[in-house]
Amino acid sequence: MRSNDGIMNHIYYEGTPKIINLSIEIGRMLGLVDATHLRKAPTELRKKNKVKTIRASLAIEGNTLGEEQITAILDRKRVIGPAKDIKEVENAIVVYDKLSDFNAFSKESYLEAHGLLMAGLVEKPGQFRTSSVGVVQGDRIAHLAPPGWNVDHLMDNLFGYLRSGKDNLIIKSCVFHYEMEFIHPFLDGNGRMGRLWQTVILMNANPVFEYLPIEKEIKESQEEYYRVLSQCDQEGLCTKFVEYMLDKIKLSLEELVGVRRENLSDLDRLYYFLEQNSVPDFSRKDYLQMFPKISTATATRDLRKGVEMGILDREGEDRLARYRRR
């Protein structure tokens, strides 16, 4: 639990069956991503997902620009809109273009990212606050952050947990996101930094997270996002937030796999099917049930290629054929 100055005894969350089950499911989905070569999306899809990510993360903070306007800015076209909103998007594009350059475990790299994200928007971008702050919702203070004099120490502790904590990186990314929001280390930009740095951490778990718009899932459940943050503040543990974020990560992975399933190559389709099914043998009809948009002829060609490449054994012919993995 926390004391009034924000110091914790380093028990950040409690393990729950939901956390265990979501972690297992995310691990299974990541295995599928790797097995079907989805780690790096096509260029056009990466661009669309970057736009979705920037749009969602900034919209949570009140930015009014839509995906078409953000795409135009990304393409260096002129856009009409509030100067502050345009500047926020321009900064976000710079930062998300540099995602792979940041060191998830470095406080200095983290401060560099804030400096780029908030350049021209706040007085001292890239610097921790030294004054006290509170988060106001309506006419009440929803969260009183730890005092400014303790911010650097608390962030050192949090980065220490990132580097040497025993949790896996996916759990760590969720804990970091919440604890950073609680510490509220900057005068402005804390929300977008929390979401950004979770992505940077997740990229160390699997490269696919660079192209996964998890922020979109958060935006679509924005009220729940803030409610869970508040609940964790009251409980002194981020258990509920870890559960919430793991669920959003799972949903993003499911969407990626779902979108890509119909665009897989013949071998990728075959590997995807085998990953999803543990049955001893199967028919062409079973294969078509997973890929209902391909033709019978395409399914036959896929399976024939699996046999020719030594991936499958076949017994019987045509529609009566049964296939078994080698």
N, C-alpha and C positions, 0 to 999 in steps of 0.2 A: 504493500500500500504506500501511498505518498504522504509526505509531511507537507506543511504549508508552503515550504520553499520549492516544492516540486520534486524533491529527491525521492527516488524509489528504492526499495530493497532489492531491485532487479528481478522480481517476479512479475513479468510483464503481462502474462496471461495464464489461464488454466486450460489444460487439455480437456477437450470434450469429445464425445462420440461424433458430433457434427464435424469438428475440425479434422478428426481422423478420417472420416468417410470422404470428406471433400478433398483432403490431401491425396488419398488413394485414387480418387476419380481423376484429379488433375494429373497425377503421375501416369495414369493409364492414357489420358488424352495426349500428354506429351510424348509418350511412347509411340502413339499412333502418328503424331505429327512427324516424328523422326523416321518412322518406318515407311511413311508415304511421301517423304521428301517435301514436306510443307514448310520446312524451317524458314525458307526465304521466299516470300511471295513474289509474283511477277511485278515488274516495275510499276505498271499502272495501278495495281491493287495496293502496292505500298504507298503510292501517292494519295490514293483515296483514303486509306486508313490514317495517314498522317493528317490529312484535312479533318477527318472525323475526330481524331484525338485532340487537335488544337481547338476545334470548334467546341467540343464538349467541355474541355477543361476550362476554357475562358468563359463559356456561357454560364458555368456554375458561378463564376465571379461577376456576372452581369454584363459581359461583352455582348454587343448586339449584332455583330457581323455573322452572316450565315455561311454555309459551306461554299456557295458559288462565289461570294466575295473573297473568302479565304483562298480559294483556288486561284482566283484572279491575282491576288497579291503574290501567291507562290509563283505564278507565271510572270510576275513583274509587270502586271497591268495596273492601270490607274483605277482606284476604287473611291467611290463617294461614301463617306461615313464619318462618325466622330473621330477626331484626330487621335484621341487616347486609345480608342478601340483598334484603330489601324496600327498604331505603334505596338500595342500588346501582341497583335498577330505577327507583325514583322519580327519582333523579338522572339516569339515562340518558334517561328520558322527557323531562325538562326540556331536556337537551342536544340530543337528536335533534329536538325541536320547534323548536329555534333554529338548525338546520343552515345555513339560508340567511342567517343574520345574521353568521356568522363569516367573517373575511377569511383565506383560505387562505395568504396571503403575509405575514401579520403575526404576529410572535412574541407580541405583546401579546394578540391575539385567541386564539391558541393557549393561552396561560396562563389566559385567562379560561375557556376551555372546560374545562381541567383543574380549575379552581376549582369549576365547577358539577358536573362529573362526580364529584369526590371530596369534595365538601362533607360534613362530618360523618363521614367515613370515615378521614381522615388528619389529622395535626396542622396542616400548612401546605399546604392545597390551593391550587393556582395558583402555586406557587413551585418553582423548580428546587432540586434537592438541592445541598448544599455539602459533604456527606461522601462517603466512598467506599462503593460497594456492589458486591455480586456476586450473580449468579443461581445459586442452588443447586438441583441436581437430584439427589435421593437423598442420597448421602453425599459428593458431589463438587461443586466449584464449576464450573458449566458456562460461565459467562461473567463475567469481571472487567471491569466498566465503567470508562471513563476517570475520572480523579480529579475530585472535585466542583469544584475550583477552575477546571477547564477547561470545565465544562458550558455555561455561558452563551456562551463564545466558539465552541464547536463548534456550538451551535444557531444562532448568528448566521450561521456559514458555511453551514449547511444551508438556512436561509431565504434566504440570498443566492443559493444554487443554484436554489431554487424561483423566485425573482424573475427571475433573469437567465441561467440555464442554457439551453443550446441544445436540449435534449431536449424532446419534446412533453409535455404535462401528464400523460398517462397513464403514460408512463415515469417522469416525475418523482414521481408519486404512489407508485409502487413503490419507488423509490430512497429517498424520504423515509421511508416506512414502515420499511424495513430499517435505515437509518442512525439513525433515532430510537431504534429498539430497541437498537442497538449502543451509542449514547451513554447510554441509560437515564437520561434527565434528571430523573426524579422518583423519590422513594422508593417510591412505589406508583402503580399506574394506567398504567404505560407501555404494556402490551399493548393495553388498550382505547383509549388515546390514539392509538397507531399506526394502529389500524384505523379509528378515528373520523376522524382527520385525513386519511387517504388518501381517504375519502369526500368530505370537504370540498374537497380538491384536485380530485378527479374531477368534482365538480359544476361546476367552472369549464371543464371540457372538454365536458360535455354535461349538461343538467339531469336527464336520466333517472337519473343515478347517485344522486340523492337518494332514489329509491324502489327501488333495487336492493340486495337483501340479500346482498352479496358475503361478509359475515361468515359466512353459513350455509355457503357453499362452503369457507371456511377451517375451520369447526368440523368439517365432515364429513371433513376431511383433516388433523386436528389434529396427528397424529404427524409427518406429512410437513412441516407448517408449522414445527415446532420443529427437525426434522432439517435442513431447508434453512437456517434461521437459523444453526444451529451450523456447518454446512458453510461458509457465507459468512464467519463469524467466523474460521474456520481459513484460508480462502483470501485474506482481506483485500479481497475484492470482492463485490458483491451480485448478480452476474450470475445465479446460480441462483435467487435470491429474485425477481428481476425476471421470470424465466421462469415461476416458480411463480405469482406474482400475476397476470400477464397471462393465464395459463391460467384462473384462477378468475374473472377479469373476463369472459372469453369465455364461460365456462359460465353465468354469471349472465345475460348478455345472451341467450344461446341459450334459457334457461329463460323469460325474459320474453317473447321472441318466440313461443316454443312455446305458452305459456299463453294469450297474447292472440290467436293466429292464429284460433282457433275462435270468437272473440268480436268479430271485426272487422266493421265496416259493409260494405255492398256495394262502395263506392268504395275503402275501405281494403284489402279483399281484392284488388281489381283492381290497385291500385298495388303491393301486396305481390307479386303474381304477376309483374307486369312487371319489378319490381326483381330478382327471383330468376331470370328467364329472359331469355336473350339471343337466343333463336331468332327467325328472321325472321317466322314466322307460327305459329299454334297453333289447336287445336280445342277444343271444349267438353270433350272427354274429357281433354285435357291439363290444362285448368283444374281439373277435378274431381279429378285425381290429387293436386294440391296441397291441396285442401280436401275430403277424402273424406267429411266429416260433413255437408256441405250436399247438398240434393237437386238433381236435374237441373234442375228448374224454377227453383230459386234461381240456379244457375249461368247459366242462360239469361237470367234477368232482369239479373244482374250484367253480362253481356257486352252485352246490349241497351242498358243504361244507358251503358256505355262508348262504344258507337257513337253514341248520341244526344248525348252530351256532347262528341263530337269527339276522344275519346281513342283510339278504335280505328276501323279500317276493316274491313268484312266483305265476304266473297265467298261466295256460296252461301247455302243456307237450312237451318234446323234442325240436325240432327246432322252434316250434311255441311259446314256453314259453317266457313270458315277466317277467323281474325282476325289483323290486323296492326296494330301500334302506329303512330300517325301521327307 
